[in-house]
Amino acid sequence: MSSGGGQLDVARVRGLFPGLSDGLLHADGPAGALVPESVVRAVSQAMRVPIADRGGVFAASARAEALVSGARSAVADLVGGTPSGVVLGPNMTTLTYTLARALAKHWRPGDEIVLSRLDHDANIRPWLQVAAEVGMVVRWAEVDIETGELPDWQYDELVTGRTRLVAVTAASNAIGTRPDVAAIAVRAHRVGALVYVDGTHAAPHVLLDADELGADFLALSAYKWCGPHVGAVVAHPGLLGELHPDKLTPAPDRVPDRFEVGAPSFELYAGVAASVDHLAALCPDAPGTRRQRLATSMAAVHRYEAGLFGWLDDALRSMAHVQVLGSPQHRTPTLSFTVSRMRPRQVVGELARRGVCAWDGDFYSRELFDAIGVNETGGAVRLGLMHYNTPEEVGHLIDHVSALR
């Protein structure tokens, strides 16, 4: 397909990824995407010149400052945020723990927090732990285990005048469900509660907009969208200014630096900016700012992946020996399934023998798979597509799963 007019030229895209030279079928995108050459080159080039810490008066320090600034601006463009509201760190989990502890300083016994069984544990466990320390009440939003949906109407009762925070995912990393986060956020904001959204799994597949989601905090991981292992949390600078995380005394007290504990991986920040540029250039003829080009390319990604995934999903559901978990209406190109008379580890072992990279287990969606009832037998098998997967690969996936007996 031509890349003009907002369409994805997958042959051109695949040429950008040196990792595809291994000849394997990579259906493990939700665990971490492959990295394009432009990101590899950006990290390598950053390490070829002197980089010092920030705050110095010489060139190596200025380079570090530029790398941080570039990463903040790129993440802000990716989600419609403000660079001064982008907190960077080693990963989404670490940053969520930092924010949870900082927020908990404002909470009191009897205050309430609302969590969802759909979420990755990184948007559950930090909140459960600080709630236990403070003496807060934890309320749970449940998943419809047949459809995999997270109904937003249940938040009418879950959110009360004592609710301080609602944590919810923008997309399930296990079954792909994209709940109506904006509708949930409206209910939370009516009572003055904050909304912490895990955008990690959604970001590689759809254009996120923090304001449209109603996200007071939007957490991300760059390695999910073809970047390095760097996390980010995007918030309004004024909101971050109200929070005081634990930090070293000499460390900067300005926002957002006060949330970034320890020396950063400056060279990886070069890769963060390059990975956002990669997404923005997937439709190379698209005009406009980086944010506008991201809108064009991510729309093309969504259309392309949806076409591939619809075929894969329908084919697996038609197989008598396969059970696909859930059937959410709005989703990313990710599904989990079980195979009759085979444990998930046996399935992925057989797929690996056939050259397919896929994961088994609970994918840190422990609450979800406990609710569905598959954890006792080893969880499930997950397949997830990315913008570098092809129709030929999907055909092979279908054939390989069909042959599992």
Phi, psi and omega in degrees: 000147177290147177277349177287158177069023176075031175248155184264125174265093189292330177296316177296317181299316182297331177292347180275350189248103179297333181296338180288351180289352180285351177078004179270161178264109185268099177248030185244029182307319181299339178273352182144124184281159170294161187247128178287160181301326182298326178286316177303315182293320181296317179294315181298315181295324179295330182272354180273350179237158180297133174231125176252186175286166179284157175097359179272176183253013183240170191299320183298326177287322177297325177297318178299316179300319180293324179293319178295312180300318180296319179292317179299316181295321181294314179296320178300317178295324182297326186238010179074030181260194179246131182307323181288356176252012181260114175266128180252152180190185186292329180190168182297321183297311180300316180294324179294320174299318179299313180292322180299316180293323179292317179295322184298339178296341181261358185259157184228160177305137182093342172296162187236153177224142182244122179245167180235140178289350179282340194280155165298148184298339179294341176251021177234300189298317178302322181287320176299319184290317178289329177297319179294321180294322184276331186093036181271161174268131179255126176247146185244131168271127186264155178261138170289108189290344177280315184264337186081009180277156172246091186299131182282339183296334182294339180289346176300325179264330183289323182273126181229181178295344178265358181291129179255331182207142172241122179251128183207151180270150173279341177194139177285130178282354182257316183235003171084354184307130173249096182289167179278081184297321182299319179294322177293318181296322178302316180295321179293317184290336177301329182254010177081014179279154175270156182237121179251112186253130173271104180263012188302309185279335182283326190303325180286351191241334180221157176282119179269147175225110186303319181292317179296325177289336187079024183276117172286327173228133178235113185262142187216162173223121187293332183290349175281335181248034174081022177252189178278178180280084178222139176253165177209148169232127183252128180212171175287134181305325180295323177293317177299327180295340179276351185250145182229092180287161173293136181203170176288146184301315181284348183294152182303144179255000180284162176266136004265006187301329186297342180269354187258092187280129175084175181289131182279163175270082186304319183296327178288332177297329174298322178291328177298310180299319181294326181290323176292321175298323176301312179297319182294338184258010180296332169247087193297342180270358183293133180270174170103188178291171178299319178298318179293321178291326175297320178299317179294311185291321181289330173295319178294319177300314182299315180296315183295311181295323180297321178296314178297315186292322178304318178296312180298314182297312180299318183295316180293324179292339180277353183272126184294332183269003182242137173238112177276133184276121177074165177209059184296147182289315180249124188205164169273170182281060184224135176215156174236146183210163173239159180238132181305134174063017175226136174282152182306322180294326175295320181297310183291331175295319178291321177295320178298321178298333179266007176089018181253129176267114179213158183250155170233164179121210179251354175057031183065012173260054186299315182297318180296311184286334171296317180295320180288330176094027181252353184292331181294339180249022175097011178085228184210178175256136182243135171240134179219130183264155175230177184288356176260359176281156187237163174302323179299320179293319178297320176300319177295318177303314180299316180296317183294316179292323179299327184279353181284119180219000000 
